[in-house]
Amino acid sequence: MAPTGPEFAARARPDSTGVPRWPAADFTLTELRSLKARQGQAGRSRNFDGREGITTFAELVALVRAHNAARGTRVGITPELNAKT
């Protein structure tokens, strides 16, 4: 993720090759929620840029539960946690 806007520019941390990165752990949830998704692939439609934001895990669980209740299904979630050592 590369947050745009001057308010985040100074918070970039270069990776081992010098490419600037913005680790999610460096931001508050409020700051992350201010970001909106945008298409990063050349040649793909940009029609939905800026429409969707960050979904929290709690919101995802609620969405799946509502989906299952409305449709009588058993869609599940398999969370994966990664830790950098």
mmCIF file as gemmi writes it, N, C-alpha and C atoms, coordinates in Angstrom:
data_model
loop_
_atom_site.group_PDB
_atom_site.id
_atom_site.type_symbol
_atom_site.label_atom_id
_atom_site.label_alt_id
_atom_site.label_comp_id
_atom_site.label_asym_id
_atom_site.label_entity_id
_atom_site.label_seq_id
_atom_site.pdbx_PDB_ins_code
_atom_site.Cartn_x
_atom_site.Cartn_y
_atom_site.Cartn_z
_atom_site.occupancy
_atom_site.B_iso_or_equiv
_atom_site.pdbx_formal_charge
_atom_site.auth_seq_id
_atom_site.auth_asym_id
_atom_site.pdbx_PDB_model_num
ATOM 1 N N . MET Axp A 1 ? 0.844 -1.162 0 1 0 ? 1 A 1
ATOM 2 C CA . MET Axp A 1 ? 0 0 0 1 0 ? 1 A 1
ATOM 3 C C . MET Axp A 1 ? 0.89 1.225 0 1 0 ? 1 A 1
ATOM 4 N N . ALA Axp A 2 ? 0.563 2.167 -0.84 1 0 ? 2 A 1
ATOM 5 C CA . ALA Axp A 2 ? 1.306 3.415 -0.888 1 0 ? 2 A 1
ATOM 6 C C . ALA Axp A 2 ? 0.323 4.558 -0.679 1 0 ? 2 A 1
ATOM 7 N N . PRO Axp A 3 ? 0.166 5.013 0.562 1 0 ? 3 A 1
ATOM 8 C CA . PRO Axp A 3 ? -0.753 6.115 0.811 1 0 ? 3 A 1
ATOM 9 C C . PRO Axp A 3 ? -0.356 7.345 0.022 1 0 ? 3 A 1
ATOM 10 N N . THR Axp A 4 ? -1.339 7.995 -0.555 1 0 ? 4 A 1
ATOM 11 C CA . THR Axp A 4 ? -1.05 9.215 -1.292 1 0 ? 4 A 1
ATOM 12 C C . THR Axp A 4 ? -1.383 10.408 -0.414 1 0 ? 4 A 1
ATOM 13 N N . GLY Axp A 5 ? -0.864 11.521 -0.756 1 0 ? 5 A 1
ATOM 14 C CA . GLY Axp A 5 ? -1.142 12.736 -0.014 1 0 ? 5 A 1
ATOM 15 C C . GLY Axp A 5 ? 0.054 13.148 0.815 1 0 ? 5 A 1
ATOM 16 N N . PRO Axp A 6 ? 0.212 14.436 0.967 1 0 ? 6 A 1
ATOM 17 C CA . PRO Axp A 6 ? 1.372 14.952 1.685 1 0 ? 6 A 1
ATOM 18 C C . PRO Axp A 6 ? 1.402 14.562 3.16 1 0 ? 6 A 1
ATOM 19 N N . GLU Axp A 7 ? 0.235 14.282 3.75 1 0 ? 7 A 1
ATOM 20 C CA . GLU Axp A 7 ? 0.221 13.959 5.172 1 0 ? 7 A 1
ATOM 21 C C . GLU Axp A 7 ? 0.918 12.64 5.494 1 0 ? 7 A 1
ATOM 22 N N . PHE Axp A 8 ? 1.121 11.778 4.507 1 0 ? 8 A 1
ATOM 23 C CA . PHE Axp A 8 ? 1.781 10.491 4.745 1 0 ? 8 A 1
ATOM 24 C C . PHE Axp A 8 ? 3.177 10.394 4.136 1 0 ? 8 A 1
ATOM 25 N N . ALA Axp A 9 ? 3.571 11.352 3.338 1 0 ? 9 A 1
ATOM 26 C CA . ALA Axp A 9 ? 4.839 11.277 2.613 1 0 ? 9 A 1
ATOM 27 C C . ALA Axp A 9 ? 6.044 11.081 3.533 1 0 ? 9 A 1
ATOM 28 N N . ALA Axp A 10 ? 6.092 11.794 4.625 1 0 ? 10 A 1
ATOM 29 C CA . ALA Axp A 10 ? 7.253 11.737 5.519 1 0 ? 10 A 1
ATOM 30 C C . ALA Axp A 10 ? 7.31 10.447 6.323 1 0 ? 10 A 1
ATOM 31 N N . ARG Axp A 11 ? 6.255 9.638 6.27 1 0 ? 11 A 1
ATOM 32 C CA . ARG Axp A 11 ? 6.208 8.424 7.077 1 0 ? 11 A 1
ATOM 33 C C . ARG Axp A 11 ? 6.659 7.181 6.311 1 0 ? 11 A 1
ATOM 34 N N . ALA Axp A 12 ? 7.092 7.373 5.087 1 0 ? 12 A 1
ATOM 35 C CA . ALA Axp A 12 ? 7.587 6.247 4.295 1 0 ? 12 A 1
ATOM 36 C C . ALA Axp A 12 ? 8.863 5.707 4.919 1 0 ? 12 A 1
ATOM 37 N N . ARG Axp A 13 ? 9.012 4.376 4.832 1 0 ? 13 A 1
ATOM 38 C CA . ARG Axp A 13 ? 10.252 3.729 5.285 1 0 ? 13 A 1
ATOM 39 C C . ARG Axp A 13 ? 10.801 2.932 4.102 1 0 ? 13 A 1
ATOM 40 N N . PRO Axp A 14 ? 12.013 3.236 3.666 1 0 ? 14 A 1
ATOM 41 C CA . PRO Axp A 14 ? 12.561 2.497 2.532 1 0 ? 14 A 1
ATOM 42 C C . PRO Axp A 14 ? 12.833 1.041 2.896 1 0 ? 14 A 1
ATOM 43 N N . ASP Axp A 15 ? 12.536 0.144 1.948 1 0 ? 15 A 1
ATOM 44 C CA . ASP Axp A 15 ? 12.865 -1.267 2.164 1 0 ? 15 A 1
ATOM 45 C C . ASP Axp A 15 ? 14.339 -1.491 1.849 1 0 ? 15 A 1
ATOM 46 N N . SER Axp A 16 ? 14.775 -2.729 1.813 1 0 ? 16 A 1
ATOM 47 C CA . SER Axp A 16 ? 16.201 -3.037 1.61 1 0 ? 16 A 1
ATOM 48 C C . SER Axp A 16 ? 16.721 -2.596 0.241 1 0 ? 16 A 1
ATOM 49 N N . THR Axp A 17 ? 15.824 -2.343 -0.707 1 0 ? 17 A 1
ATOM 50 C CA . THR Axp A 17 ? 16.248 -1.882 -2.033 1 0 ? 17 A 1
ATOM 51 C C . THR Axp A 17 ? 16.055 -0.38 -2.207 1 0 ? 17 A 1
ATOM 52 N N . GLY Axp A 18 ? 15.575 0.29 -1.146 1 0 ? 18 A 1
ATOM 53 C CA . GLY Axp A 18 ? 15.38 1.728 -1.208 1 0 ? 18 A 1
ATOM 54 C C . GLY Axp A 18 ? 13.997 2.165 -1.645 1 0 ? 18 A 1
ATOM 55 N N . VAL Axp A 19 ? 13.119 1.206 -1.942 1 0 ? 19 A 1
ATOM 56 C CA . VAL Axp A 19 ? 11.756 1.535 -2.357 1 0 ? 19 A 1
ATOM 57 C C . VAL Axp A 19 ? 10.957 1.968 -1.122 1 0 ? 19 A 1
ATOM 58 N N . PRO Axp A 20 ? 10.28 3.113 -1.188 1 0 ? 20 A 1
ATOM 59 C CA . PRO Axp A 20 ? 9.521 3.564 -0.022 1 0 ? 20 A 1
ATOM 60 C C . PRO Axp A 20 ? 8.327 2.655 0.258 1 0 ? 20 A 1
ATOM 61 N N . ARG Axp A 21 ? 8.114 2.347 1.523 1 0 ? 21 A 1
ATOM 62 C CA . ARG Axp A 21 ? 6.994 1.508 1.957 1 0 ? 21 A 1
ATOM 63 C C . ARG Axp A 21 ? 6.292 2.206 3.113 1 0 ? 21 A 1
ATOM 64 N N . TRP Axp A 22 ? 5.012 1.91 3.267 1 0 ? 22 A 1
ATOM 65 C CA . TRP Axp A 22 ? 4.215 2.453 4.349 1 0 ? 22 A 1
ATOM 66 C C . TRP Axp A 22 ? 3.574 1.29 5.094 1 0 ? 22 A 1
ATOM 67 N N . PRO Axp A 23 ? 4.27 0.685 6.064 1 0 ? 23 A 1
ATOM 68 C CA . PRO Axp A 23 ? 3.706 -0.462 6.794 1 0 ? 23 A 1
ATOM 69 C C . PRO Axp A 23 ? 2.414 -0.077 7.51 1 0 ? 23 A 1
ATOM 70 N N . ALA Axp A 24 ? 1.404 -0.931 7.383 1 0 ? 24 A 1
ATOM 71 C CA . ALA Axp A 24 ? 0.106 -0.669 8.003 1 0 ? 24 A 1
ATOM 72 C C . ALA Axp A 24 ? 0.238 -0.463 9.508 1 0 ? 24 A 1
ATOM 73 N N . ALA Axp A 25 ? 1.188 -1.133 10.139 1 0 ? 25 A 1
ATOM 74 C CA . ALA Axp A 25 ? 1.366 -1.024 11.591 1 0 ? 25 A 1
ATOM 75 C C . ALA Axp A 25 ? 1.777 0.384 12.021 1 0 ? 25 A 1
ATOM 76 N N . ASP Axp A 26 ? 2.219 1.203 11.089 1 0 ? 26 A 1
ATOM 77 C CA . ASP Axp A 26 ? 2.626 2.57 11.411 1 0 ? 26 A 1
ATOM 78 C C . ASP Axp A 26 ? 1.446 3.548 11.44 1 0 ? 26 A 1
ATOM 79 N N . PHE Axp A 27 ? 0.249 3.064 11.158 1 0 ? 27 A 1
ATOM 80 C CA . PHE Axp A 27 ? -0.918 3.934 11.044 1 0 ? 27 A 1
ATOM 81 C C . PHE Axp A 27 ? -1.993 3.545 12.049 1 0 ? 27 A 1
ATOM 82 N N . THR Axp A 28 ? -2.786 4.521 12.447 1 0 ? 28 A 1
ATOM 83 C CA . THR Axp A 28 ? -3.948 4.238 13.286 1 0 ? 28 A 1
ATOM 84 C C . THR Axp A 28 ? -5.074 3.737 12.387 1 0 ? 28 A 1
ATOM 85 N N . LEU Axp A 29 ? -6.084 3.126 12.992 1 0 ? 29 A 1
ATOM 86 C CA . LEU Axp A 29 ? -7.232 2.67 12.205 1 0 ? 29 A 1
ATOM 87 C C . LEU Axp A 29 ? -7.911 3.853 11.528 1 0 ? 29 A 1
ATOM 88 N N . THR Axp A 30 ? -7.996 4.963 12.21 1 0 ? 30 A 1
ATOM 89 C CA . THR Axp A 30 ? -8.61 6.159 11.615 1 0 ? 30 A 1
ATOM 90 C C . THR Axp A 30 ? -7.844 6.591 10.363 1 0 ? 30 A 1
ATOM 91 N N . GLU Axp A 31 ? -6.53 6.563 10.438 1 0 ? 31 A 1
ATOM 92 C CA . GLU Axp A 31 ? -5.725 6.93 9.27 1 0 ? 31 A 1
ATOM 93 C C . GLU Axp A 31 ? -5.917 5.924 8.139 1 0 ? 31 A 1
ATOM 94 N N . LEU Axp A 32 ? -5.913 4.642 8.468 1 0 ? 32 A 1
ATOM 95 C CA . LEU Axp A 32 ? -6.112 3.618 7.439 1 0 ? 32 A 1
ATOM 96 C C . LEU Axp A 32 ? -7.481 3.752 6.785 1 0 ? 32 A 1
ATOM 97 N N . ARG Axp A 33 ? -8.491 4.075 7.59 1 0 ? 33 A 1
ATOM 98 C CA . ARG Axp A 33 ? -9.84 4.204 7.045 1 0 ? 33 A 1
ATOM 99 C C . ARG Axp A 33 ? -9.984 5.427 6.139 1 0 ? 33 A 1
ATOM 100 N N . SER Axp A 34 ? -9.045 6.369 6.211 1 0 ? 34 A 1
ATOM 101 C CA . SER Axp A 34 ? -9.093 7.532 5.323 1 0 ? 34 A 1
ATOM 102 C C . SER Axp A 34 ? -8.62 7.172 3.914 1 0 ? 34 A 1
ATOM 103 N N . LEU Axp A 35 ? -7.987 6.012 3.77 1 0 ? 35 A 1
ATOM 104 C CA . LEU Axp A 35 ? -7.48 5.574 2.465 1 0 ? 35 A 1
ATOM 105 C C . LEU Axp A 35 ? -8.578 4.893 1.667 1 0 ? 35 A 1
ATOM 106 N N . LYS Axp A 36 ? -8.496 4.983 0.374 1 0 ? 36 A 1
ATOM 107 C CA . LYS Axp A 36 ? -9.447 4.333 -0.522 1 0 ? 36 A 1
ATOM 108 C C . LYS Axp A 36 ? -8.676 3.501 -1.542 1 0 ? 36 A 1
ATOM 109 N N . ALA Axp A 37 ? -9.271 2.401 -1.936 1 0 ? 37 A 1
ATOM 110 C CA . ALA Axp A 37 ? -8.631 1.495 -2.899 1 0 ? 37 A 1
ATOM 111 C C . ALA Axp A 37 ? -8.572 2.138 -4.281 1 0 ? 37 A 1
ATOM 112 N N . ARG Axp A 38 ? -7.528 1.782 -4.997 1 0 ? 38 A 1
ATOM 113 C CA . ARG Axp A 38 ? -7.397 2.211 -6.387 1 0 ? 38 A 1
ATOM 114 C C . ARG Axp A 38 ? -6.674 1.125 -7.165 1 0 ? 38 A 1
ATOM 115 N N . GLN Axp A 39 ? -6.971 1.054 -8.435 1 0 ? 39 A 1
ATOM 116 C CA . GLN Axp A 39 ? -6.383 0.03 -9.296 1 0 ? 39 A 1
ATOM 117 C C . GLN Axp A 39 ? -4.911 0.343 -9.518 1 0 ? 39 A 1
ATOM 118 N N . GLY Axp A 40 ? -4.068 -0.64 -9.274 1 0 ? 40 A 1
ATOM 119 C CA . GLY Axp A 40 ? -2.638 -0.453 -9.449 1 0 ? 40 A 1
ATOM 120 C C . GLY Axp A 40 ? -2.086 -1.076 -10.716 1 0 ? 40 A 1
ATOM 121 N N . GLN Axp A 41 ? -2.917 -1.838 -11.412 1 0 ? 41 A 1
ATOM 122 C CA . GLN Axp A 41 ? -2.467 -2.52 -12.626 1 0 ? 41 A 1
ATOM 123 C C . GLN Axp A 41 ? -2.739 -1.667 -13.86 1 0 ? 41 A 1
ATOM 124 N N . ALA Axp A 42 ? -1.72 -1.454 -14.66 1 0 ? 42 A 1
ATOM 125 C CA . ALA Axp A 42 ? -1.882 -0.713 -15.911 1 0 ? 42 A 1
ATOM 126 C C . ALA Axp A 42 ? -2.839 -1.46 -16.831 1 0 ? 42 A 1
ATOM 127 N N . GLY Axp A 43 ? -3.659 -0.723 -17.532 1 0 ? 43 A 1
ATOM 128 C CA . GLY Axp A 43 ? -4.564 -1.318 -18.494 1 0 ? 43 A 1
ATOM 129 C C . GLY Axp A 43 ? -5.883 -1.802 -17.91 1 0 ? 43 A 1
ATOM 130 N N . ARG Axp A 44 ? -6.051 -1.738 -16.597 1 0 ? 44 A 1
ATOM 131 C CA . ARG Axp A 44 ? -7.316 -2.149 -15.97 1 0 ? 44 A 1
ATOM 132 C C . ARG Axp A 44 ? -8.173 -0.918 -15.684 1 0 ? 44 A 1
ATOM 133 N N . SER Axp A 45 ? -9.478 -1.152 -15.616 1 0 ? 45 A 1
ATOM 134 C CA . SER Axp A 45 ? -10.43 -0.071 -15.395 1 0 ? 45 A 1
ATOM 135 C C . SER Axp A 45 ? -10.17 0.637 -14.069 1 0 ? 45 A 1
ATOM 136 N N . ARG Axp A 46 ? -10.269 1.945 -14.105 1 0 ? 46 A 1
ATOM 137 C CA . ARG Axp A 46 ? -10.128 2.764 -12.905 1 0 ? 46 A 1
ATOM 138 C C . ARG Axp A 46 ? -11.509 3.286 -12.452 1 0 ? 46 A 1
ATOM 139 N N . ASN Axp A 47 ? -12.574 2.69 -12.975 1 0 ? 47 A 1
ATOM 140 C CA . ASN Axp A 47 ? -13.931 3.153 -12.688 1 0 ? 47 A 1
ATOM 141 C C . ASN Axp A 47 ? -14.299 3.1 -11.21 1 0 ? 47 A 1
ATOM 142 N N . PHE Axp A 48 ? -13.674 2.233 -10.446 1 0 ? 48 A 1
ATOM 143 C CA . PHE Axp A 48 ? -14.036 2.078 -9.043 1 0 ? 48 A 1
ATOM 144 C C . PHE Axp A 48 ? -13.009 2.695 -8.085 1 0 ? 48 A 1
ATOM 145 N N . ASP Axp A 49 ? -12.01 3.367 -8.629 1 0 ? 49 A 1
ATOM 146 C CA . ASP Axp A 49 ? -10.998 4.01 -7.782 1 0 ? 49 A 1
ATOM 147 C C . ASP Axp A 49 ? -11.66 4.968 -6.796 1 0 ? 49 A 1
ATOM 148 N N . GLY Axp A 50 ? -11.217 4.905 -5.56 1 0 ? 50 A 1
ATOM 149 C CA . GLY Axp A 50 ? -11.687 5.836 -4.55 1 0 ? 50 A 1
ATOM 150 C C . GLY Axp A 50 ? -13.026 5.519 -3.918 1 0 ? 50 A 1
ATOM 151 N N . ARG Axp A 51 ? -13.65 4.4 -4.297 1 0 ? 51 A 1
ATOM 152 C CA . ARG Axp A 51 ? -14.976 4.063 -3.765 1 0 ? 51 A 1
ATOM 153 C C . ARG Axp A 51 ? -14.931 3.219 -2.502 1 0 ? 51 A 1
ATOM 154 N N . GLU Axp A 52 ? -13.973 2.34 -2.385 1 0 ? 52 A 1
ATOM 155 C CA . GLU Axp A 52 ? -13.938 1.394 -1.268 1 0 ? 52 A 1
ATOM 156 C C . GLU Axp A 52 ? -12.771 1.668 -0.353 1 0 ? 52 A 1
ATOM 157 N N . GLY Axp A 53 ? -13.008 1.493 0.942 1 0 ? 53 A 1
ATOM 158 C CA . GLY Axp A 53 ? -11.973 1.711 1.934 1 0 ? 53 A 1
ATOM 159 C C . GLY Axp A 53 ? -11.555 0.402 2.588 1 0 ? 53 A 1
ATOM 160 N N . ILE Axp A 54 ? -10.957 0.515 3.753 1 0 ? 54 A 1
ATOM 161 C CA . ILE Axp A 54 ? -10.469 -0.626 4.514 1 0 ? 54 A 1
ATOM 162 C C . ILE Axp A 54 ? -11.639 -1.285 5.25 1 0 ? 54 A 1
ATOM 163 N N . THR Axp A 55 ? -11.716 -2.586 5.173 1 0 ? 55 A 1
ATOM 164 C CA . THR Axp A 55 ? -12.708 -3.355 5.926 1 0 ? 55 A 1
ATOM 165 C C . THR Axp A 55 ? -12.015 -3.969 7.127 1 0 ? 55 A 1
ATOM 166 N N . THR Axp A 56 ? -12.586 -3.787 8.305 1 0 ? 56 A 1
ATOM 167 C CA . THR Axp A 56 ? -11.994 -4.397 9.494 1 0 ? 56 A 1
ATOM 168 C C . THR Axp A 56 ? -12.39 -5.871 9.553 1 0 ? 56 A 1
ATOM 169 N N . PHE Axp A 57 ? -11.672 -6.633 10.349 1 0 ? 57 A 1
ATOM 170 C CA . PHE Axp A 57 ? -11.998 -8.05 10.502 1 0 ? 57 A 1
ATOM 171 C C . PHE Axp A 57 ? -13.398 -8.207 11.099 1 0 ? 57 A 1
ATOM 172 N N . ALA Axp A 58 ? -13.746 -7.376 12.068 1 0 ? 58 A 1
ATOM 173 C CA . ALA Axp A 58 ? -15.08 -7.443 12.678 1 0 ? 58 A 1
ATOM 174 C C . ALA Axp A 58 ? -16.171 -7.186 11.641 1 0 ? 58 A 1
ATOM 175 N N . GLU Axp A 59 ? -15.946 -6.246 10.745 1 0 ? 59 A 1
ATOM 176 C CA . GLU Axp A 59 ? -16.925 -5.969 9.682 1 0 ? 59 A 1
ATOM 177 C C . GLU Axp A 59 ? -17.037 -7.147 8.727 1 0 ? 59 A 1
ATOM 178 N N . LEU Axp A 60 ? -15.924 -7.793 8.423 1 0 ? 60 A 1
ATOM 179 C CA . LEU Axp A 60 ? -15.941 -8.958 7.547 1 0 ? 60 A 1
ATOM 180 C C . LEU Axp A 60 ? -16.714 -10.111 8.185 1 0 ? 60 A 1
ATOM 181 N N . VAL Axp A 61 ? -16.479 -10.35 9.464 1 0 ? 61 A 1
ATOM 182 C CA . VAL Axp A 61 ? -17.213 -11.408 10.173 1 0 ? 61 A 1
ATOM 183 C C . VAL Axp A 61 ? -18.709 -11.112 10.142 1 0 ? 61 A 1
ATOM 184 N N . ALA Axp A 62 ? -19.091 -9.876 10.408 1 0 ? 62 A 1
ATOM 185 C CA . ALA Axp A 62 ? -20.509 -9.498 10.374 1 0 ? 62 A 1
ATOM 186 C C . ALA Axp A 62 ? -21.103 -9.697 8.986 1 0 ? 62 A 1
ATOM 187 N N . LEU Axp A 63 ? -20.358 -9.355 7.95 1 0 ? 63 A 1
ATOM 188 C CA . LEU Axp A 63 ? -20.825 -9.533 6.575 1 0 ? 63 A 1
ATOM 189 C C . LEU Axp A 63 ? -21.057 -11.004 6.258 1 0 ? 63 A 1
ATOM 190 N N . VAL Axp A 64 ? -20.12 -11.863 6.646 1 0 ? 64 A 1
ATOM 191 C CA . VAL Axp A 64 ? -20.256 -13.304 6.389 1 0 ? 64 A 1
ATOM 192 C C . VAL Axp A 64 ? -21.433 -13.877 7.173 1 0 ? 64 A 1
ATOM 193 N N . ARG Axp A 65 ? -21.581 -13.457 8.423 1 0 ? 65 A 1
ATOM 194 C CA . ARG Axp A 65 ? -22.718 -13.94 9.224 1 0 ? 65 A 1
ATOM 195 C C . ARG Axp A 65 ? -24.047 -13.527 8.6 1 0 ? 65 A 1
ATOM 196 N N . ALA Axp A 66 ? -24.139 -12.276 8.145 1 0 ? 66 A 1
ATOM 197 C CA . ALA Axp A 66 ? -25.365 -11.797 7.508 1 0 ? 66 A 1
ATOM 198 C C . ALA Axp A 66 ? -25.633 -12.562 6.213 1 0 ? 66 A 1
ATOM 199 N N . HIS Axp A 67 ? -24.589 -12.802 5.443 1 0 ? 67 A 1
ATOM 200 C CA . HIS Axp A 67 ? -24.724 -13.571 4.205 1 0 ? 67 A 1
ATOM 201 C C . HIS Axp A 67 ? -25.255 -14.974 4.502 1 0 ? 67 A 1
ATOM 202 N N . ASN Axp A 68 ? -24.65 -15.632 5.473 1 0 ? 68 A 1
ATOM 203 C CA . ASN Axp A 68 ? -25.07 -16.992 5.83 1 0 ? 68 A 1
ATOM 204 C C . ASN Axp A 68 ? -26.51 -17.015 6.329 1 0 ? 68 A 1
ATOM 205 N N . ALA Axp A 69 ? -26.893 -16.057 7.154 1 0 ? 69 A 1
ATOM 206 C CA . ALA Axp A 69 ? -28.254 -16.011 7.693 1 0 ? 69 A 1
ATOM 207 C C . ALA Axp A 69 ? -29.272 -15.764 6.581 1 0 ? 69 A 1
ATOM 208 N N . ALA Axp A 70 ? -28.938 -14.886 5.65 1 0 ? 70 A 1
ATOM 209 C CA . ALA Axp A 70 ? -29.869 -14.54 4.576 1 0 ? 70 A 1
ATOM 210 C C . ALA Axp A 70 ? -30.028 -15.65 3.552 1 0 ? 70 A 1
ATOM 211 N N . ARG Axp A 71 ? -28.993 -16.456 3.377 1 0 ? 71 A 1
ATOM 212 C CA . ARG Axp A 71 ? -29.014 -17.462 2.311 1 0 ? 71 A 1
ATOM 213 C C . ARG Axp A 71 ? -29.01 -18.894 2.816 1 0 ? 71 A 1
ATOM 214 N N . GLY Axp A 72 ? -28.914 -19.068 4.118 1 0 ? 72 A 1
ATOM 215 C CA . GLY Axp A 72 ? -28.882 -20.422 4.66 1 0 ? 72 A 1
ATOM 216 C C . GLY Axp A 72 ? -27.612 -21.172 4.276 1 0 ? 72 A 1
ATOM 217 N N . THR Axp A 73 ? -26.52 -20.444 4.09 1 0 ? 73 A 1
ATOM 218 C CA . THR Axp A 73 ? -25.255 -21.065 3.695 1 0 ? 73 A 1
ATOM 219 C C . THR Axp A 73 ? -24.31 -21.141 4.879 1 0 ? 73 A 1
ATOM 220 N N . ARG Axp A 74 ? -23.165 -21.754 4.651 1 0 ? 74 A 1
ATOM 221 C CA . ARG Axp A 74 ? -22.131 -21.84 5.686 1 0 ? 74 A 1
ATOM 222 C C . ARG Axp A 74 ? -20.785 -21.398 5.116 1 0 ? 74 A 1
ATOM 223 N N . VAL Axp A 75 ? -20.755 -20.173 4.639 1 0 ? 75 A 1
ATOM 224 C CA . VAL Axp A 75 ? -19.498 -19.597 4.176 1 0 ? 75 A 1
ATOM 225 C C . VAL Axp A 75 ? -18.637 -19.352 5.402 1 0 ? 75 A 1
ATOM 226 N N . GLY Axp A 76 ? -17.364 -19.652 5.302 1 0 ? 76 A 1
ATOM 227 C CA . GLY Axp A 76 ? -16.47 -19.471 6.435 1 0 ? 76 A 1
ATOM 228 C C . GLY Axp A 76 ? -15.355 -18.489 6.143 1 0 ? 76 A 1
ATOM 229 N N . ILE Axp A 77 ? -14.588 -18.22 7.162 1 0 ? 77 A 1
ATOM 230 C CA . ILE Axp A 77 ? -13.431 -17.332 7.063 1 0 ? 77 A 1
ATOM 231 C C . ILE Axp A 77 ? -12.223 -18.088 7.616 1 0 ? 77 A 1
ATOM 232 N N . THR Axp A 78 ? -11.126 -18.04 6.902 1 0 ? 78 A 1
ATOM 233 C CA . THR Axp A 78 ? -9.882 -18.645 7.389 1 0 ? 78 A 1
ATOM 234 C C . THR Axp A 78 ? -8.86 -17.527 7.524 1 0 ? 78 A 1
ATOM 235 N N . PRO Axp A 79 ? -8.74 -16.968 8.721 1 0 ? 79 A 1
ATOM 236 C CA . PRO Axp A 79 ? -7.767 -15.879 8.902 1 0 ? 79 A 1
ATOM 237 C C . PRO Axp A 79 ? -6.342 -16.4 8.874 1 0 ? 79 A 1
ATOM 238 N N . GLU Axp A 80 ? -5.459 -15.6 8.349 1 0 ? 80 A 1
ATOM 239 C CA . GLU Axp A 80 ? -4.036 -15.956 8.334 1 0 ? 80 A 1
ATOM 240 C C . GLU Axp A 80 ? -3.273 -14.802 8.939 1 0 ? 80 A 1
ATOM 241 N N . LEU Axp A 81 ? -2.505 -15.091 9.955 1 0 ? 81 A 1
ATOM 242 C CA . LEU Axp A 81 ? -1.687 -14.075 10.601 1 0 ? 81 A 1
ATOM 243 C C . LEU Axp A 81 ? -0.236 -14.334 10.288 1 0 ? 81 A 1
ATOM 244 N N . ASN Axp A 82 ? 0.463 -13.301 9.931 1 0 ? 82 A 1
ATOM 245 C CA . ASN Axp A 82 ? 1.887 -13.4 9.632 1 0 ? 82 A 1
ATOM 246 C C . ASN Axp A 82 ? 2.648 -12.478 10.563 1 0 ? 82 A 1
ATOM 247 N N . ALA Axp A 83 ? 3.743 -12.957 11.054 1 0 ? 83 A 1
ATOM 248 C CA . ALA Axp A 83 ? 4.598 -12.135 11.899 1 0 ? 83 A 1
ATOM 249 C C . ALA Axp A 83 ? 5.985 -12.082 11.277 1 0 ? 83 A 1
ATOM 250 N N . LYS Axp A 84 ? 6.517 -10.9 11.221 1 0 ? 84 A 1
ATOM 251 C CA . LYS Axp A 84 ? 7.863 -10.73 10.711 1 0 ? 84 A 1
ATOM 252 C C . LYS Axp A 84 ? 8.819 -10.961 11.863 1 0 ? 84 A 1
ATOM 253 N N . THR Axp A 85 ? 9.781 -11.823 11.676 1 0 ? 85 A 1
ATOM 254 C CA . THR Axp A 85 ? 10.723 -12.111 12.765 1 0 ? 85 A 1
ATOM 255 C C . THR Axp A 85 ? 12.058 -11.483 12.523 1 0 ? 85 A 1
